[in-house]
């Protein structure tokens, strides 16, 4: 009897030792994200997704990209304005973008409503049919601001998408008991102010009086339609100036929007193991694209403070610095992942008029006019063709490692492959590393090259 008890005890101990690692092991939740995808044409026969890049993306539980495409078969009319180039992706192009292996995307950006609400709804529908999780746009602000949830065996990732670059008509509106919602995108409004000396402010006031640039504003303020200028501030042509000894500018988030986003992040974190914020911004601090604006730094840090695991920025086409705030990464911009905005298959008459060509011109003619036959524009700057694909590893809700695959977008190649990504060669990889080292140093972030050419970002 005693021997039987000993044997049973030994068996139980053996079973416990076998299952202990299973219960004690902590799962790693992996998030991979690419930059901005402005994709409008199919892969040419000579291009395929590089196995190295495909396997890197496939290693993520959440595999994200910023979707700067508007899916339109040509039947949706253009808006009278655009995010710069009217983004139009014919439905047959989408499978090629999805060949990279993404399972989620953010859709809030300056192109979201290039073809109006008809194309907005069409884009959402086609992404749904393709089984791709998406967020950032909707039939009202409630839908546009809601996170999409990506489920995986290693945990749940909530993704929220927003843009601070938008035409006023593109901003979604809330549904209330008294008003239907407005279709659009999840928008972050921004406040700006400029500082000038007492002498310069007096000059502005003299100019305003002489030109009557503020005439309507003065009348509207008197009638109560426009709020009075803030104390110590003079608004000139809609731009606020304030007297100061040191001249310059600043920007900050709209307080109501910031409060809303903080609440959205906290609510998302309550039902997910990680929260990713995909934030699109075209504002810069001064005259250098690599410097994020003041409000954007404020916003990104506030998102981390509210529970976000990472912020993935984009917008101005090139890499910006990386910051670790409370142990969580902020990528102020990943730059481009697919960049084909000079080969859209069609352009609206508004585009043609803007560049002084006949209203029914082909896209090729119109793009040539804008770029002066390829000699000026975004496609002439190699910096817009260098990027990274970060991999963020999360354990127990905490970021434990951030690594990055350097990629290059076929700069100065034929237009059929120009703008399509591939793993960076030695020179491009070195240039990417140099840029990130310089841009991230001011945020206290160290960039290290690993033996396999992968970059790792660490807080100093």
DRENDO-1510 file (C-alpha; in Angstrom, 1 decimal, always signed):
<recs>
REC; n; res; u; v; w
REC; 1; UNK; +0.0; +0.0; +0.0 .
REC; 2; UNK; +2.8; +2.3; +0.9 .
REC; 3; UNK; +4.7; +1.4; -2.3 .
REC; 4; UNK; +1.5; +2.2; -4.3 .
REC; 5; UNK; +1.2; +5.6; -2.7 .
REC; 6; UNK; +4.8; +6.4; -3.5 .
REC; 7; UNK; +4.3; +5.4; -7.1 .
REC; 8; UNK; +1.2; +7.6; -7.4 .
REC; 9; UNK; +3.0; +10.5; -5.9 .
REC; 10; UNK; +5.9; +10.0; -8.3 .
REC; 11; UNK; +3.5; +9.9; -11.3 .
REC; 12; UNK; +1.7; +13.1; -10.1 .
REC; 13; UNK; +5.1; +14.9; -9.7 .
REC; 14; UNK; +6.1; +13.8; -13.2 .
REC; 15; UNK; +2.9; +15.1; -14.7 .
REC; 16; UNK; +3.3; +18.4; -12.9 .
REC; 17; UNK; +6.8; +18.8; -14.1 .
REC; 18; UNK; +5.7; +18.2; -17.7 .
REC; 19; UNK; +2.8; +20.7; -17.6 .
REC; 20; UNK; +4.6; +23.4; -15.5 .
REC; 21; UNK; +6.5; +24.9; -18.4 .
REC; 22; UNK; +3.2; +25.1; -20.3 .
REC; 23; UNK; +1.5; +27.1; -17.6 .
REC; 24; UNK; +4.6; +29.1; -16.7 .
REC; 25; UNK; +5.5; +30.1; -20.2 .
REC; 26; UNK; +4.6; +33.6; -21.2 .
REC; 27; UNK; +3.4; +34.2; -24.7 .
REC; 28; UNK; +5.1; +36.7; -27.0 .
REC; 29; UNK; +2.6; +38.8; -29.0 .
REC; 30; UNK; +4.3; +40.2; -32.1 .
REC; 31; UNK; +3.2; +43.3; -34.1 .
REC; 32; UNK; +4.7; +44.0; -37.5 .
REC; 33; UNK; +3.8; +47.3; -39.3 .
REC; 34; UNK; +4.8; +48.8; -42.6 .
REC; 35; UNK; +4.6; +52.5; -43.5 .
REC; 36; UNK; +2.3; +54.2; -46.0 .
REC; 37; UNK; +1.0; +52.2; -49.0 .
REC; 38; UNK; -0.1; +54.3; -51.9 .
REC; 39; UNK; -0.5; +51.5; -54.4 .
REC; 40; UNK; -2.4; +52.0; -57.7 .
REC; 41; UNK; -1.0; +49.4; -60.2 .
REC; 42; UNK; -0.5; +45.7; -60.4 .
REC; 43; UNK; +2.8; +44.0; -59.9 .
REC; 44; UNK; +4.8; +43.7; -63.2 .
REC; 45; UNK; +5.9; +40.2; -64.2 .
REC; 46; UNK; +9.5; +41.0; -63.2 .
REC; 47; UNK; +8.5; +41.8; -59.5 .
REC; 48; UNK; +7.5; +39.5; -56.7 .
REC; 49; UNK; +7.5; +39.9; -53.0 .
REC; 50; UNK; +11.0; +39.0; -51.6 .
REC; 51; UNK; +10.9; +35.9; -49.4 .
REC; 52; UNK; +12.9; +37.7; -46.7 .
REC; 53; UNK; +10.3; +40.5; -46.5 .
REC; 54; UNK; +7.4; +38.2; -46.7 .
REC; 55; UNK; +8.7; +36.0; -43.9 .
REC; 56; UNK; +9.4; +39.0; -41.8 .
REC; 57; UNK; +5.9; +40.3; -42.1 .
REC; 58; UNK; +4.4; +36.8; -41.6 .
REC; 59; UNK; +6.1; +36.6; -38.2 .
REC; 60; UNK; +3.7; +39.1; -36.8 .
REC; 61; UNK; +0.4; +38.2; -35.1 .
REC; 62; UNK; -0.9; +41.6; -36.2 .
REC; 63; UNK; +0.5; +42.5; -39.6 .
REC; 64; UNK; -0.4; +46.1; -40.3 .
REC; 65; UNK; +0.0; +48.7; -43.1 .
REC; 66; UNK; -1.3; +52.3; -43.5 .
REC; 67; UNK; -3.7; +52.0; -46.4 .
REC; 68; UNK; -3.5; +55.3; -48.4 .
REC; 69; UNK; -5.6; +53.8; -51.2 .
REC; 70; UNK; -9.1; +54.5; -52.3 .
REC; 71; UNK; -10.7; +51.5; -54.0 .
REC; 72; UNK; -12.7; +52.8; -56.9 .
REC; 73; UNK; -13.6; +51.1; -60.2 .
REC; 74; UNK; -13.9; +54.5; -61.8 .
REC; 75; UNK; -17.6; +55.0; -61.1 .
REC; 76; UNK; -17.2; +57.1; -57.9 .
REC; 77; UNK; -16.9; +60.8; -58.6 .
REC; 78; UNK; -13.9; +62.7; -57.3 .
REC; 79; UNK; -14.1; +65.2; -54.5 .
REC; 80; UNK; -13.3; +68.8; -55.4 .
REC; 81; UNK; -10.2; +68.5; -53.4 .
REC; 82; UNK; -7.7; +65.8; -52.6 .
REC; 83; UNK; -4.8; +64.8; -50.3 .
REC; 84; UNK; -2.4; +66.0; -53.1 .
REC; 85; UNK; -2.9; +63.3; -55.7 .
REC; 86; UNK; -6.4; +61.7; -56.1 .
REC; 87; UNK; -5.7; +58.2; -54.9 .
REC; 88; UNK; -7.5; +55.6; -57.0 .
REC; 89; UNK; -6.9; +51.8; -56.7 .
REC; 90; UNK; -8.9; +49.6; -59.1 .
REC; 91; UNK; -10.2; +46.6; -57.2 .
REC; 92; UNK; -8.0; +44.1; -59.1 .
REC; 93; UNK; -4.9; +45.8; -57.6 .
REC; 94; UNK; -5.8; +44.9; -54.0 .
REC; 95; UNK; -4.7; +41.2; -54.1 .
REC; 96; UNK; -1.2; +42.3; -55.0 .
REC; 97; UNK; -0.9; +44.5; -51.9 .
REC; 98; UNK; -2.3; +41.8; -49.8 .
REC; 99; UNK; +0.4; +39.4; -51.2 .
REC; 100; UNK; +2.8; +41.0; -48.7 .
REC; 101; UNK; +0.8; +39.2; -45.9 .
REC; 102; UNK; -1.0; +42.0; -44.1 .
REC; 103; UNK; -4.1; +41.2; -42.0 .
REC; 104; UNK; -5.0; +44.7; -40.8 .
REC; 105; UNK; -4.8; +48.3; -41.9 .
REC; 106; UNK; -5.4; +51.8; -40.9 .
REC; 107; UNK; -7.4; +53.9; -43.4 .
REC; 108; UNK; -7.4; +57.4; -41.9 .
REC; 109; UNK; -5.2; +59.7; -43.9 .
REC; 110; UNK; -5.3; +62.7; -46.2 .
REC; 111; UNK; -6.6; +60.6; -49.1 .
REC; 112; UNK; -9.5; +58.9; -47.4 .
REC; 113; UNK; -12.2; +60.9; -49.2 .
REC; 114; UNK; -10.4; +61.7; -52.4 .
REC; 115; UNK; -13.4; +60.2; -54.2 .
REC; 116; UNK; -16.1; +61.1; -51.7 .
REC; 117; UNK; -18.2; +59.0; -49.4 .
REC; 118; UNK; -19.2; +56.6; -52.3 .
REC; 119; UNK; -15.6; +55.5; -52.6 .
REC; 120; UNK; -15.1; +55.6; -48.8 .
REC; 121; UNK; -18.0; +53.0; -48.4 .
REC; 122; UNK; -16.7; +51.0; -51.4 .
REC; 123; UNK; -13.2; +50.8; -49.9 .
REC; 124; UNK; -14.6; +49.6; -46.6 .
REC; 125; UNK; -16.8; +47.0; -48.4 .
REC; 126; UNK; -14.0; +45.6; -50.5 .
REC; 127; UNK; -11.6; +45.3; -47.5 .
REC; 128; UNK; -14.4; +43.5; -45.6 .
REC; 129; UNK; -14.8; +41.1; -48.5 .
REC; 130; UNK; -11.1; +40.4; -48.6 .
REC; 131; UNK; -11.1; +39.6; -44.8 .
REC; 132; UNK; -8.8; +42.5; -43.9 .
REC; 133; UNK; -9.4; +44.2; -40.6 .
REC; 134; UNK; -9.5; +48.0; -41.0 .
REC; 135; UNK; -10.2; +51.1; -39.0 .
REC; 136; UNK; -10.1; +54.9; -39.1 .
REC; 137; UNK; -13.0; +55.5; -41.5 .
REC; 138; UNK; -16.8; +55.0; -41.1 .
REC; 139; UNK; -20.3; +56.0; -41.6 .
REC; 140; UNK; -20.0; +58.3; -38.5 .
REC; 141; UNK; -17.4; +59.2; -36.0 .
REC; 142; UNK; -18.4; +56.3; -33.7 .
REC; 143; UNK; -17.5; +53.8; -36.4 .
REC; 144; UNK; -14.5; +55.8; -37.7 .
REC; 145; UNK; -12.9; +56.0; -34.2 .
REC; 146; UNK; -13.7; +52.4; -33.1 .
REC; 147; UNK; -10.7; +50.1; -32.9 .
REC; 148; UNK; -10.4; +47.0; -35.0 .
REC; 149; UNK; -9.4; +43.9; -33.1 .
REC; 150; UNK; -7.0; +41.3; -34.5 .
REC; 151; UNK; -7.2; +38.0; -32.7 .
REC; 152; UNK; -4.3; +35.6; -32.5 .
REC; 153; UNK; -3.3; +32.6; -30.4 .
REC; 154; UNK; -0.8; +34.9; -28.6 .
REC; 155; UNK; -3.3; +37.6; -27.7 .
REC; 156; UNK; -5.6; +40.4; -29.0 .
REC; 157; UNK; -4.3; +43.5; -30.7 .
REC; 158; UNK; -6.5; +46.6; -30.9 .
REC; 159; UNK; -5.7; +49.0; -33.7 .
REC; 160; UNK; -6.9; +52.7; -33.9 .
REC; 161; UNK; -6.2; +54.8; -37.0 .
REC; 162; UNK; -6.4; +58.6; -37.2 .
REC; 163; UNK; -5.1; +61.5; -39.3 .
REC; 164; UNK; -4.3; +65.2; -38.5 .
REC; 165; UNK; -4.0; +65.9; -42.2 .
REC; 166; UNK; -7.5; +66.3; -43.7 .
REC; 167; UNK; -9.9; +68.6; -45.6 .
REC; 168; UNK; -12.7; +69.7; -43.2 .
REC; 169; UNK; -15.3; +67.8; -45.3 .
REC; 170; UNK; -13.4; +64.6; -44.6 .
REC; 171; UNK; -13.8; +64.7; -40.8 .
REC; 172; UNK; -16.4; +62.2; -39.6 .
REC; 173; UNK; -19.2; +63.5; -37.4 .
REC; 174; UNK; -20.9; +62.0; -34.4 .
REC; 175; UNK; -24.4; +60.5; -34.5 .
REC; 176; UNK; -26.5; +61.9; -31.8 .
REC; 177; UNK; -30.2; +61.7; -30.8 .
REC; 178; UNK; -30.8; +64.9; -32.8 .
REC; 179; UNK; -28.5; +64.4; -35.8 .
REC; 180; UNK; -27.3; +61.6; -38.1 .
REC; 181; UNK; -23.6; +61.1; -38.2 .
REC; 182; UNK; -21.3; +62.3; -41.0 .
REC; 183; UNK; -19.3; +59.7; -43.0 .
REC; 184; UNK; -15.6; +60.3; -42.9 .
REC; 185; UNK; -12.3; +59.6; -41.1 .
REC; 186; UNK; -11.1; +59.7; -37.6 .
REC; 187; UNK; -9.6; +63.2; -37.3 .
REC; 188; UNK; -7.3; +65.0; -34.9 .
REC; 189; UNK; -7.6; +68.8; -35.1 .
REC; 190; UNK; -4.6; +70.9; -34.4 .
REC; 191; UNK; -4.2; +74.5; -33.0 .
REC; 192; UNK; -1.3; +76.7; -34.0 .
REC; 193; UNK; +0.2; +80.0; -32.9 .
REC; 194; UNK; +3.0; +82.2; -34.1 .
REC; 195; UNK; +5.2; +84.5; -31.9 .
REC; 196; UNK; +6.5; +87.8; -33.1 .
REC; 197; UNK; +8.1; +90.9; -31.5 .
REC; 198; UNK; +6.1; +93.9; -30.5 .
REC; 199; UNK; +7.3; +95.8; -33.5 .
REC; 200; UNK; +6.3; +93.1; -36.0 .
REC; 201; UNK; +2.9; +92.6; -34.4 .
REC; 202; UNK; +2.3; +96.4; -34.8 .
REC; 203; UNK; +3.2; +96.0; -38.5 .
REC; 204; UNK; +0.7; +93.1; -38.9 .
REC; 205; UNK; -2.0; +95.3; -37.3 .
REC; 206; UNK; -1.2; +98.1; -39.7 .
REC; 207; UNK; -1.4; +95.7; -42.7 .
REC; 208; UNK; -4.7; +94.3; -41.5 .
REC; 209; UNK; -6.1; +97.8; -41.2 .
REC; 210; UNK; -4.9; +98.8; -44.6 .
REC; 211; UNK; -6.0; +95.7; -46.5 .
REC; 212; UNK; -9.1; +94.9; -44.4 .
REC; 213; UNK; -8.0; +91.3; -44.4 .
REC; 214; UNK; -9.9; +90.8; -41.1 .
REC; 215; UNK; -13.0; +92.7; -42.1 .
REC; 216; UNK; -15.4; +89.8; -42.1 .
REC; 217; UNK; -13.8; +88.5; -38.9 .
REC; 218; UNK; -14.5; +91.8; -37.1 .
REC; 219; UNK; -18.1; +91.8; -38.2 .
REC; 220; UNK; -18.6; +88.2; -37.3 .
REC; 221; UNK; -17.1; +88.7; -33.8 .
REC; 222; UNK; -19.4; +91.7; -33.3 .
REC; 223; UNK; -22.4; +89.5; -34.2 .
REC; 224; UNK; -21.3; +86.7; -32.0 .
REC; 225; UNK; -20.6; +84.2; -34.8 .
REC; 226; UNK; -16.8; +84.1; -34.2 .
REC; 227; UNK; -15.2; +83.9; -30.8 .
REC; 228; UNK; -13.1; +86.9; -29.7 .
REC; 229; UNK; -9.3; +86.6; -30.2 .
REC; 230; UNK; -7.6; +85.0; -27.2 .
REC; 231; UNK; -6.1; +87.5; -24.7 .
REC; 232; UNK; -2.7; +88.8; -26.0 .
REC; 233; UNK; -3.4; +87.3; -29.5 .
REC; 234; UNK; -4.0; +89.0; -32.8 .
REC; 235; UNK; -5.5; +86.9; -35.6 .
REC; 236; UNK; -4.3; +88.0; -39.0 .
REC; 237; UNK; -6.0; +86.3; -41.9 .
REC; 238; UNK; -7.1; +83.4; -39.8 .
REC; 239; UNK; -3.6; +82.9; -38.3 .
REC; 240; UNK; -3.0; +83.7; -34.6 .
REC; 241; UNK; +0.0; +85.8; -33.6 .
REC; 242; UNK; +1.2; +86.7; -30.1 .
REC; 243; UNK; +3.7; +89.2; -28.9 .
REC; 244; UNK; +6.9; +87.7; -27.5 .
REC; 245; UNK; +10.6; +88.5; -27.2 .
REC; 246; UNK; +11.5; +85.2; -28.9 .
REC; 247; UNK; +9.9; +84.7; -32.3 .
REC; 248; UNK; +8.8; +81.3; -33.5 .
REC; 249; UNK; +5.7; +79.0; -33.5 .
REC; 250; UNK; +4.0; +76.3; -31.6 .
REC; 251; UNK; +1.2; +73.8; -32.0 .
REC; 252; UNK; -1.0; +71.7; -29.8 .
REC; 253; UNK; -3.8; +69.2; -30.1 .
REC; 254; UNK; -7.4; +70.3; -30.0 .
REC; 255; UNK; -8.3; +69.7; -26.4 .
REC; 256; UNK; -11.6; +68.0; -27.1 .
REC; 257; UNK; -10.1; +65.6; -29.7 .
REC; 258; UNK; -7.2; +64.8; -27.4 .
REC; 259; UNK; -9.6; +64.0; -24.5 .
REC; 260; UNK; -11.6; +61.7; -26.9 .
REC; 261; UNK; -8.5; +59.9; -28.1 .
REC; 262; UNK; -7.3; +59.3; -24.5 .
REC; 263; UNK; -10.7; +57.7; -23.7 .
REC; 264; UNK; -10.6; +55.6; -26.8 .
REC; 265; UNK; -7.2; +54.2; -26.0 .
REC; 266; UNK; -8.1; +53.4; -22.4 .
REC; 267; UNK; -11.2; +51.6; -23.6 .
REC; 268; UNK; -9.3; +49.6; -26.2 .
REC; 269; UNK; -6.6; +48.6; -23.8 .
REC; 270; UNK; -9.3; +47.2; -21.5 .
REC; 271; UNK; -10.3; +44.6; -24.1 .
REC; 272; UNK; -6.9; +43.9; -25.7 .
REC; 273; UNK; -3.4; +42.7; -24.8 .
REC; 274; UNK; -1.9; +45.5; -26.9 .
REC; 275; UNK; -3.0; +48.7; -28.6 .
REC; 276; UNK; -1.5; +50.1; -31.7 .
REC; 277; UNK; -2.2; +53.7; -32.8 .
REC; 278; UNK; -1.6; +54.4; -36.5 .
REC; 279; UNK; -1.3; +58.2; -36.8 .
REC; 280; UNK; -1.0; +60.1; -40.0 .
REC; 281; UNK; +0.5; +63.6; -39.9 .
REC; 282; UNK; +1.8; +66.0; -42.6 .
REC; 283; UNK; +2.6; +68.9; -40.2 .
REC; 284; UNK; +6.3; +69.6; -39.5 .
REC; 285; UNK; +8.0; +71.9; -37.0 .
REC; 286; UNK; +9.9; +74.1; -39.4 .
REC; 287; UNK; +11.5; +73.6; -42.8 .
REC; 288; UNK; +12.7; +70.0; -42.3 .
REC; 289; UNK; +10.4; +67.1; -43.1 .
REC; 290; UNK; +12.3; +64.9; -40.6 .
REC; 291; UNK; +11.1; +67.0; -37.6 .
REC; 292; UNK; +7.7; +66.1; -36.2 .
REC; 293; UNK; +5.5; +69.0; -35.2 .
REC; 294; UNK; +5.1; +69.9; -31.5 .
REC; 295; UNK; +1.5; +68.8; -31.3 .
REC; 296; UNK; +2.4; +65.4; -32.8 .
REC; 297; UNK; +5.0; +64.7; -30.1 .
REC; 298; UNK; +2.4; +65.8; -27.5 .
REC; 299; UNK; -0.2; +63.5; -29.0 .
REC; 300; UNK; +2.0; +60.4; -29.4 .
REC; 301; UNK; +3.2; +60.6; -25.8 .
REC; 302; UNK; -0.4; +61.1; -24.5 .
REC; 303; UNK; -1.4; +58.0; -26.3 .
REC; 304; UNK; +1.3; +56.0; -24.6 .
REC; 305; UNK; +0.3; +57.6; -21.3 .
REC; 306; UNK; -3.3; +56.4; -21.9 .
REC; 307; UNK; -2.4; +52.8; -22.5 .
REC; 308; UNK; -1.1; +52.4; -26.1 .
REC; 309; UNK; +1.6; +49.9; -26.7 .
REC; 310; UNK; +3.0; +51.6; -29.7 .
REC; 311; UNK; +2.4; +54.6; -32.0 .
REC; 312; UNK; +3.1; +54.1; -35.8 .
REC; 313; UNK; +3.4; +57.5; -37.5 .
REC; 314; UNK; +3.4; +58.3; -41.2 .
REC; 315; UNK; +2.5; +61.0; -43.6 .
REC; 316; UNK; +5.4; +63.0; -45.0 .
REC; 317; UNK; +7.0; +60.2; -47.0 .
REC; 318; UNK; +10.3; +59.8; -45.1 .
REC; 319; UNK; +11.7; +58.4; -41.9 .
REC; 320; UNK; +11.6; +60.3; -38.7 .
REC; 321; UNK; +13.1; +59.6; -35.3 .
REC; 322; UNK; +12.1; +56.8; -32.9 .
REC; 323; UNK; +11.3; +57.6; -29.2 .
REC; 324; UNK; +10.7; +55.2; -26.3 .
REC; 325; UNK; +8.2; +56.8; -23.9 .
REC; 326; UNK; +7.6; +54.8; -20.8 .
REC; 327; UNK; +9.2; +51.8; -22.5 .
REC; 328; UNK; +6.8; +51.9; -25.5 .
REC; 329; UNK; +8.0; +52.8; -29.1 .
REC; 330; UNK; +6.9; +55.9; -31.0 .
REC; 331; UNK; +7.8; +55.8; -34.7 .
REC; 332; UNK; +7.2; +59.4; -35.7 .
REC; 333; UNK; +7.2; +58.3; -39.3 .
REC; 334; UNK; +8.0; +55.0; -41.1 .
REC; 335; UNK; +7.9; +56.8; -44.5 .
REC; 336; UNK; +6.5; +54.9; -47.5 .
REC; 337; UNK; +6.0; +51.2; -48.0 .
REC; 338; UNK; +4.5; +51.4; -51.5 .
REC; 339; UNK; +4.8; +54.8; -53.3 .
REC; 340; UNK; +3.0; +55.0; -56.7 .
REC; 341; UNK; +1.4; +58.4; -56.6 .
REC; 342; UNK; +2.9; +59.4; -60.0 .
REC; 343; UNK; +1.3; +56.6; -61.9 .
REC; 344; UNK; -2.4; +56.7; -60.9 .
REC; 345; UNK; -4.4; +55.2; -63.8 .
REC; 346; UNK; -6.7; +58.2; -64.0 .
REC; 347; UNK; -6.9; +61.8; -62.8 .
REC; 348; UNK; -10.0; +64.0; -62.4 .
REC; 349; UNK; -10.5; +67.3; -64.3 .
REC; 350; UNK; -9.6; +69.2; -61.1 .
REC; 351; UNK; -6.1; +67.7; -61.3 .
REC; 352; UNK; -5.7; +68.7; -64.9 .
REC; 353; UNK; -6.9; +72.2; -64.3 .
REC; 354; UNK; -4.4; +72.5; -61.4 .
REC; 355; UNK; -1.5; +71.7; -63.8 .
REC; 356; UNK; -2.8; +73.6; -66.9 .
REC; 357; UNK; -3.5; +70.7; -69.2 .
REC; 358; UNK; -6.8; +69.9; -71.0 .
REC; 359; UNK; -9.5; +68.7; -68.7 .
REC; 360; UNK; -9.8; +65.3; -70.4 .
REC; 361; UNK; -6.0; +64.6; -70.5 .
REC; 362; UNK; -4.7; +61.2; -69.7 .
REC; 363; UNK; -3.1; +60.6; -66.3 .
REC; 364; UNK; +0.3; +60.2; -68.0 .
REC; 365; UNK; +0.1; +63.7; -69.5 .
REC; 366; UNK; -1.1; +65.3; -66.3 .
REC; 367; UNK; +1.6; +63.7; -64.2 .
REC; 368; UNK; +4.2; +64.7; -66.6 .
REC; 369; UNK; +3.0; +68.3; -66.4 .
REC; 370; UNK; +3.1; +68.2; -62.6 .
REC; 371; UNK; +6.6; +66.7; -62.4 .
REC; 372; UNK; +8.0; +68.7; -65.3 .
REC; 373; UNK; +8.7; +65.4; -67.1 .
REC; 374; UNK; +10.0; +63.7; -64.0 .
REC; 375; UNK; +12.5; +66.4; -63.0 .
REC; 376; UNK; +10.8; +67.7; -59.8 .
REC; 377; UNK; +8.5; +66.3; -57.1 .
REC; 378; UNK; +8.5; +63.6; -54.4 .
REC; 379; UNK; +9.8; +60.9; -56.7 .
REC; 380; UNK; +13.1; +62.7; -57.3 .
REC; 381; UNK; +14.0; +62.5; -53.6 .
REC; 382; UNK; +15.6; +59.2; -52.6 .
REC; 383; UNK; +14.8; +59.8; -48.9 .
REC; 384; UNK; +11.1; +59.1; -49.8 .
REC; 385; UNK; +12.1; +55.6; -50.9 .
REC; 386; UNK; +13.9; +54.4; -47.7 .
REC; 387; UNK; +11.9; +52.8; -44.9 .
REC; 388; UNK; +11.8; +50.1; -42.3 .
REC; 389; UNK; +9.3; +47.5; -41.2 .
REC; 390; UNK; +9.3; +47.3; -37.4 .
REC; 391; UNK; +8.7; +44.2; -35.4 .
REC; 392; UNK; +7.4; +44.9; -31.9 .
REC; 393; UNK; +7.5; +42.0; -29.4 .
REC; 394; UNK; +5.2; +42.2; -26.4 .
REC; 395; UNK; +5.1; +40.0; -23.3 .
REC; 396; UNK; +2.5; +40.5; -20.5 .
REC; 397; UNK; +1.6; +43.9; -22.1 .
REC; 398; UNK; +5.1; +45.2; -22.1 .
REC; 399; UNK; +7.4; +45.8; -25.1 .
REC; 400; UNK; +10.4; +43.6; -24.7 .
REC; 401; UNK; +12.1; +44.1; -28.1 .
REC; 402; UNK; +11.9; +46.3; -31.2 .
REC; 403; UNK; +13.7; +45.2; -34.4 .
REC; 404; UNK; +13.4; +46.6; -38.0 .
REC; 405; UNK; +13.9; +45.3; -41.5 .
REC; 406; UNK; +15.4; +48.0; -43.7 .
REC; 407; UNK; +13.6; +48.3; -47.1 .
REC; 408; UNK; +14.1; +50.3; -50.3 .
REC; 409; UNK; +11.4; +51.2; -52.9 .
REC; 410; UNK; +13.3; +50.8; -56.2 .
REC; 411; UNK; +14.4; +54.4; -56.4 .
REC; 412; UNK; +15.2; +55.6; -60.0 .
REC; 413; UNK; +13.9; +52.4; -61.6 .
REC; 414; UNK; +11.3; +52.0; -64.3 .
REC; 415; UNK; +7.9; +53.2; -63.4 .
REC; 416; UNK; +6.4; +49.6; -63.3 .
REC; 417; UNK; +8.6; +48.8; -60.3 .
REC; 418; UNK; +9.4; +52.3; -59.0 .
REC; 419; UNK; +7.9; +52.6; -55.5 .
REC; 420; UNK; +7.6; +48.9; -54.8 .
REC; 421; UNK; +9.5; +47.6; -51.7 .
REC; 422; UNK; +12.4; +45.2; -51.5 .
REC; 423; UNK; +14.9; +44.4; -48.8 .
REC; 424; UNK; +17.5; +47.2; -48.7 .
REC; 425; UNK; +20.9; +46.6; -50.3 .
REC; 426; UNK; +24.1; +47.4; -48.4 .
REC; 427; UNK; +24.1; +51.1; -49.3 .
REC; 428; UNK; +20.4; +51.8; -48.7 .
REC; 429; UNK; +20.6; +49.9; -45.5 .
REC; 430; UNK; +23.6; +51.9; -44.3 .
REC; 431; UNK; +21.8; +55.2; -45.2 .
REC; 432; UNK; +18.7; +54.1; -43.4 .
REC; 433; UNK; +20.7; +53.2; -40.3 .
REC; 434; UNK; +22.6; +56.6; -40.4 .
REC; 435; UNK; +19.3; +58.5; -40.7 .
REC; 436; UNK; +17.7; +56.7; -37.8 .
REC; 437; UNK; +20.7; +57.0; -35.6 .
REC; 438; UNK; +20.8; +60.8; -36.2 .
REC; 439; UNK; +17.0; +61.4; -36.0 .
REC; 440; UNK; +16.5; +59.1; -32.9 .
REC; 441; UNK; +19.4; +60.3; -30.9 .
REC; 442; UNK; +17.6; +63.5; -29.7 .
REC; 443; UNK; +14.9; +61.2; -28.3 .
REC; 444; UNK; +17.5; +59.1; -26.3 .
REC; 445; UNK; +17.1; +56.1; -28.6 .
REC; 446; UNK; +20.0; +53.9; -29.7 .
REC; 447; UNK; +19.9; +52.1; -33.1 .
REC; 448; UNK; +22.1; +49.0; -33.3 .
REC; 449; UNK; +22.8; +46.9; -36.4 .
REC; 450; UNK; +22.6; +43.1; -35.8 .
REC; 451; UNK; +24.7; +40.6; -37.6 .
REC; 452; UNK; +21.9; +39.7; -40.0 .
REC; 453; UNK; +21.5; +43.3; -41.1 .
REC; 454; UNK; +18.4; +43.8; -39.0 .
REC; 455; UNK; +18.3; +47.0; -37.0 .
REC; 456; UNK; +17.3; +47.1; -33.3 .
REC; 457; UNK; +16.0; +50.1; -31.5 .
REC; 458; UNK; +16.7; +50.5; -27.7 .
REC; 459; UNK; +16.1; +53.2; -25.1 .
REC; 460; UNK; +19.4; +54.4; -23.8 .
</recs>
